[in-house]
Amino acid sequence: MKKKIPYGKQNFEVIRKQNYYYVDRTEYIEKLEKLDETYIVFLRPRKFGKTLFLDTLGKYYDINYKNKFEELFGDLYIGKNPTPLKNEYYILYMDFSGIQTENKDILIKSFKNNVIVYLENFNSRYNLKIKIEKEFSEPADIIRAFLNNAIEVLDKPIYLLIDEYDHFANELLSFNLDLFRNSVTKHGFVRKFYEEIKKGTKTIIERIFMTGVSPIMLDSLTSGFNITKNKTTDINFNKMLGFTKEEVIQLLEYYEIYSDKLLKEMEENYNGYKFNSDATETVYHPNMIFYSIKEYLSKGKIPEKIIDDDTEKYYERIKNLFEFAIFSDDKKEKSNIPLKEYGLRRIIGDKLKEICEKEEIFINELATKIYSDYMPNAKEIKSLLFYEGFLTLEKEGIKTYLKIPNHSMKNVFLKFSEKYY
């Protein structure tokens, strides 16, 4: 019986135990563990396998999964080459993708409740009774008290996994820049929360792995949370997420649908992503590959709609971020638009037009931190398009360019930008 296609699946244990196809990425567990850095930030575009990899880390290092190690990892790279730290941590997992952002009170309450839920899950999974101070109003106070209480209870350190760390920040930037600034920058409650996590690394938190799409909050958190190392563009991790051409061929051959024509169509639509300009190999978008194989097996041809509905809706929402920056005062006459804001509109509009016409744009270097107490500059705008997956890195001689990676992103980008110029 053929393995099932794991389109949209993000639970490593489910994939391994329920006969889903799995492309082995566990060699990177070893590579990450060998790094000098123990607090890592790793960014990739939407639906690129971040959550699945985070879950894989969790199952590998979790003390609760010691008895399941052979079943889940035995035939994989890391099962044959286990590291010294396997099954040596309590895993504290948090996901900030579901935070409500309508206003300040709702935002704080939602963030707080989200933190409490994951702390309760932690207690439940390990059958612990670490006190959670739910009556505290500040999320920072709750996490500080919990970590201090955990020191007295746990016999091993914590590995903190944070998924979608920037999701609610992207939401805020699309409609409420002031709330973003008040929450994340300076003395905002989000920054205070991460300050407490930093304090926790001195006692009970030994390792951190954070994922997201963009470095949208990294600048704002820097002084309070300056312990992380951003490995997003590290050439050694260029292929950690995404599929190589060889892996796509293996997939097509496994499902007995390989043809030069189909491979070419997938290459044109889903390949082209490079996260370091010196990398010699590009990668395919993994979720789109599984989507297209699923559709092909069902209909006998590559789908006419080359991007699935969920991903397309996400890129529609991303437009709001730029719309807010450019058209927040759309109904007013140009003369009434603040000069600073109008200048930003011109910058974004000019850059989008250049990309649409040339399908590439020059950049001296990527911005590693985007947005804080100021409006974005040209480098940050171009970099944000890279992190979101609209553009990818290319190098010609000593010059680095950002270019549209494939047809699917070209189509999305043209729809995204046509009204702006």
N, C-alpha and C positions, 0 to 999 in steps of 0.2 A: 504494500500500500504506500502510495506516494505521501511524503510529508505535506502537511497543510501549509498554506501560505500565511505567514505571520503579519499580514497587512494590518497596521494599527495596534499590534500587540506590544505591550511594554513591560510585561511581567516575565522575567527570566525563567523563573521556576515553571510557570505555565507553558512557556515555549519548549522547555526541555522535557517536561513530563507528558505533554499532550501531543507529541509528534508533529511539532512545527519545524519548518526549515530554519536553521540557525547558522549565520555566518560568524565564525569564531573570531572574536575580538579580545580574547582573554590574554593574549601576549602583552597587551598594553597594561594589564594589571601589574605585571612584573616590571614593566618599564616605569610606571608611575611610582612604584614602591622603591625603585632604585634611585629616584631623584633625591636631591638634598632637600628640596622643598616638600613640606607636608601639608600645606594649605593651598589648594589649587582652585583656580577659576578656569573653566573651559567653555567657550562659546561656539555655537554652531547655529545655522539657520533653522527655521521651523521644520519639525518632523524629520530631523536628521539622525535620530537614534539616541539622543541624549538621555532620555528617561530610561530607556532599556539598559544603557550602559551603567547608569547610576544604580539601577536595581541589581545589575550583575555584580557591581562592587559590593553592594549591601549583602547579597547572598554569600559572596566569597568570604567576607571578613566577619560575618555575624557568628557569634559564639553559639547561637541557637541552631546553626546549620552545620555544625561539625559532623553530625551523623548522616547528613545528606550530601556530604562533599563528593563522594565517589559517584553517586547517582547523577548529580547535576554537572559535575566538572570532570569526571574521570577520563572521558575520551577527548577532552579539549586540551589546548596547549597548556593552560595553567594547571590542569589536573595531572599532566605528565611532568610539569615543572613547578610544583608548588613553592610558594615563597614562605619565608619564616613567619610572616604575620597572618597567615590564613586562619580564619575563625578565632581571632584574638581580640575582637572588639564588641562592645555594645553599639548597635547602630541606631543613631538618632536621625530620623528622616523627616524632612519638611519640604512641602511644596507650596509655593506662593502664587499659584496660577488662578486660584479661585477667590481672590480678595475683592470685596465690593468697594467701589471707589466713588459713589455718588456724591459724598461730601465728607468733611473731616471727621465728624462723629461716627458715621458709618464705616469709614476707612479704618479708624483706630479700633473700633469694636470688632470688625471683621478680621483684622490682623491679629488682635488679641485672641479671639476665639479659635482662629486657625492654629496659633501656637499652642493653646491649651489642648486642642484635639490631638496634635502630634505628641505632646508630652503624655497624654493619657494612653495613646497607642503604645508608647515606649514602655510605660508601666505594665500595660496589659501583656505585651509580647514577652516580657521577661518575668512576669509574675512578681512585680515589685510594688512597693507602696511609698515611693518617693513623693513627698508632699508637694502639691501644686497649689500655689497661692492664687486661686482664681479671683479673689476679691480685689487684688491689685488692679489698678486702672491702666498702668503702663506695661506694655509687653516686655520692656527691658527689665522691669522689676520682677516679672514672673519668671523669665529665663534665668536671671541672676539667682533668685531664691532656689529654683529647681537645681541648677548646677551645683550650688553650694551644698544643698541637701544630698545630692548624688555622690559627692565626695565621701560621705560617711557610709554609703550603702554599697557602692560598686567595687568589685575586686579587680576590674580591668578598665581600661580607658574607653572613651567614647570616640567613635568615628562619626562625624557630623556630615550628612549628605543633604544638600539644599538644591532642589529642582526649581526651575523657573524663578530664580531670585529677582528678575527684573520685570516680570509679567505685569504686575500692577503699576509699576512705574511707567511702562509704555502706555497703559490705559490712561493714567493721569496726564501724561504729556499730550494726549490726543484731545483733551478738552479742558484741563485745569492745571495750567503751569504753576500758578501760585500755590495750589495745594501740594503739588509735587515738591516745590521748594521748601514749604513749611514742614513737610513730613520727612523728607530725606536729607536735606542739607542742614547745616548749622546745628541747631539744637532739636531737630526733628525726632519724632519717636522711632523712626526706622533706624536712623543713625545711632541712637542710644541703644537700640536692640543689638546691633552688630558690635557696638563697643563692649557689651556684656559678653558676647561670644568670644571676642578677643581676650577678655579677662579669663574666660573659661579655658583658653588654651594654656594658661599657666598652671592649671590644676588637673582637670579631668578630660578635656577635649584634646586628643593627641593628633588627629588628622581631620581635614576638611576637604570636601570636593563639592564645588558649586557649579551649576550649569545655568545657562540662560542664552538669550539670542544676541544681546548687545551689551556693551560696557556702559549702559546708560546711567547706572548709579555708581560706578566705580569711583568717579571723581568725587562725588558727594560723600562717599563713605571713607575716603582715603585716610584722613587724619585719625578717624576713630577705628578704622579697620584696615590698617596698612600692612597686614601680615600675609596677604594672599599673593600668589604668583600666577600671573595670567599666562597660560600655556596655549592659548588659542592659535597663535601663528607659529608655534614651535615646529620646525620642519620634521622633527622626530614623531610628531603626532598628527601630521597632515592627513594620514589615512586611517586614523583611529576610528572615525565614524564616516559612513559612506562606503560605497562598494567600488572596487577596482574593476577594470575591464575584464580581467581574468575571472573575477568572481561572478560578474554578470553572465559571462559565457557559460560558466559552470551551472548557474541557475537555469539558464535557458536549455542547456543540454539535459539537466536533471528532469525538467518538466517536459522534455521531448518536443520542444517548440523552436529550437535554434534554427535560424537562417541568417544569412548575411544581411538580408533586407531588414529583418526585425532588429538585429543588433545595431544596424546603422540608424534606424529610427530612434532607438533608445539612446544611442550616443548623441544624436542631434537634439533630443528633447530633454535628457536628464543628466548628461555628463558635463564636464567642464569646470567643476569646482576645484579650486586650488587655494589653500589657506596659508601658503608661504610662497613667495615669488620665486624662490630657488628650487622648489619641489619639482621633480621630474615627471610626476604622474598626477593626473587629475582623478577625481572620484565622481561617481554617479550618486544622485539623490536616492537614498535607500528606500524611503517610503513610496516614492513615485515608481521605483522599479517594481516593488511588490504590487502596487496598484495596477500597473500596466500588465504584469503577468497574470494577475487575477482576472482582469478584464479580457485579456487575450484568450485565456483558457475558456472563458464563458462565451465569447462572441467570435473567436477565431480571427481576430484582428486587433491591432493596437487601438486603444480607445480614441474616438474622435475628440473627446474632451481630455486633453493630455495632462491636466492637473485636476486632482480630485476636489470635490466640493469643499471639504474641510480646509484644505490648504488654500484654496482660492478665497474663501471667506476670510481667512487670516490676513492675506495680502490686501484684501479690501479694507480691513480695519487699519492696517498700517498706513493707508492713504490718509487717515484722519490725522495722524501725527503731523504730516506735512500740510494738510489743509488748515490745521489749527495755526501753524506757524505763518502760513501765507494768507489765508482767507478768513481769519478770525474777525476781520472788520470788513467783510466782503461787500456789505450793502452800503457802506459809506463811500463818499467820493474820495478819490486818491488824495486830494488836498487835506482831508481830515485824518489820514493815516499817519501815525507817528513816524518820523524820519527813520528811526532805528528799525522799526518793523517793516517799513517799505523797503529799506535796504536789504533786509533778510529775504523778502519776497523776490527781489531782483536776483539775489545770489542763488537761491534755490531754483528759480525759474530758468536762469541762464545755464546752470549745471545740468538740469534735466534735459534741456533742449540740446546741449552739446552731446550728451550721452545718447539720446535718441538718434541724432544725425550721424554720429561717428561710431556708435556702439562701444565706445571706450572713452576713458578720460585719464589724463595724467594725474598722478599723486606722488608727492615727495615721500610721504610715509603715512601709514595708517594712524588715526587717532586711537589711542588705547583707552581713553576716558572721554565720555561725551556728555555734555550738558551739566550745568551746575547752577550758578547764580546769573548766568549770562546767556544770551542767545547764541545758537551754534554758528560757527564760521564755516567757510567753504570746505576745509579739510574734514571737519566733523560731519558735514552733510554727506560728502562722498563716502566717508568711512562707514556711516550708518547704513548706507545702501549696500555696502559690502557685507556687513554683519547680518543684515536681513536676508541676504542671498540674492539680491537683485544683480549684484556685480561680484566678480571674482578677480583674483590677482593674476597678472601676467607680467613678464619681464622681457624687455628687449635691450640687450646690451646692459648698460648700467641704469637704465630708466625703468621704473615700475609703473604699470598701468592698471587701471581697473576696467574690466570689460564685462559685457553681458555674457554669462556662461553658456547659455543654450537657448533653443527656440521657445521653450515653455516660459522661461524667465523674460525673454524678449517680448512675448505676447502680453504677459502680466505687466511688465514695465511700461509698455506703450499705452495700455489702458490706464495705468496708474498715473502717467505723466501728461497725457495728451491735453488735459484741461489747463495745465499749469503754464503752458507757454503759448 
